[in-house]
Amino acid sequence: MTNPHVGSSFDEFLAEEGILEEVEAVAIKRILARQVAAAMQTKKLTKRAMAERMGTSRSALDRLLDPDNTSVTLRTLQKAAATVGRRLRLELV
């Protein structure tokens, strides 16, 4: 019996399972959440101070920092990046 997945890439496997886009979205969000948290730590910003500087609520910031919550707007990401002295850059590849 031959394994149909031998020789295929992990991306191909995820696509065959119909979950590639979901897995990629979660991975990207986890990376962004960690980057924002690291930048906050570097700038010595508490969650309260960060939310105030962003002009948003603490709960909105918590959603941004939650690595599993993929429902964050680009505007929120832009505000977070600007608050820690960074820029948000997106690209289609």
Legacy VTK file of the C-alpha trace (Angstrom):
# vtk DataFile Version 3.0
C-alpha trace
ASCII
DATASET POLYDATA
POINTS 93 float
0.000 0.000 0.000
1.421 3.361 -1.022
1.012 6.485 1.084
-0.491 9.214 -1.174
1.184 11.948 0.894
4.755 10.711 0.573
6.678 13.218 -1.484
4.045 15.942 -1.216
4.667 19.167 0.638
2.971 20.107 3.871
1.196 22.952 2.041
-0.154 20.441 -0.474
-1.384 18.249 2.356
-3.153 21.188 4.048
-4.700 22.205 0.719
-5.954 18.653 0.145
-7.527 18.739 3.608
-9.136 22.105 2.766
-7.490 23.977 5.648
-4.484 25.710 4.072
-5.949 29.225 4.168
-7.153 28.852 7.764
-3.794 27.535 8.960
-1.928 30.330 7.167
-4.245 32.995 8.675
-3.664 31.691 12.188
0.101 31.484 11.629
0.261 35.058 10.325
-1.841 36.329 13.232
0.372 34.556 15.770
3.463 36.142 14.267
1.877 39.610 14.283
0.656 39.221 17.876
4.148 38.218 19.021
5.754 41.091 17.125
3.396 43.644 18.667
3.905 42.182 22.154
7.691 42.244 21.708
7.611 45.853 20.499
5.433 46.803 23.469
7.937 45.190 25.808
10.839 46.994 24.129
8.999 50.323 24.486
7.993 49.366 28.056
4.314 49.894 27.266
1.623 48.303 29.404
-1.572 47.111 27.768
-3.402 50.065 29.251
-0.874 52.591 27.920
-0.800 50.907 24.515
-4.600 50.945 24.218
-4.743 54.617 25.236
-2.088 55.604 22.691
-3.899 53.628 19.991
-7.190 55.319 20.877
-8.871 51.983 21.429
-10.145 49.817 24.249
-8.130 47.348 26.256
-10.398 44.563 24.988
-9.602 45.496 21.371
-5.903 45.336 22.219
-6.430 41.965 23.898
-8.023 40.685 20.656
-5.009 41.962 18.740
-2.592 40.227 21.109
-4.600 36.977 21.135
-2.649 34.721 18.755
-5.728 32.662 17.924
-8.103 35.544 17.153
-7.865 36.265 13.426
-10.648 38.877 13.361
-8.494 41.987 13.698
-8.844 44.866 11.252
-6.027 46.311 9.203
-6.709 49.682 10.800
-6.116 48.225 14.270
-2.882 46.626 13.076
-1.779 49.941 11.555
-2.525 51.826 14.772
-0.624 49.261 16.823
2.380 49.405 14.511
2.461 53.212 14.572
2.138 53.263 18.353
5.311 51.191 18.747
7.168 53.106 16.053
6.727 50.546 13.303
4.906 50.302 9.975
2.598 47.581 8.754
3.553 46.168 5.370
1.376 43.685 3.498
1.967 42.078 0.157
0.312 39.582 -2.109
2.658 36.840 -3.246
LINES 1 94
93 0 1 2 3 4 5 6 7 8 9 10 11 12 13 14 15 16 17 18 19 20 21 22 23 24 25 26 27 28 29 30 31 32 33 34 35 36 37 38 39 40 41 42 43 44 45 46 47 48 49 50 51 52 53 54 55 56 57 58 59 60 61 62 63 64 65 66 67 68 69 70 71 72 73 74 75 76 77 78 79 80 81 82 83 84 85 86 87 88 89 90 91 92
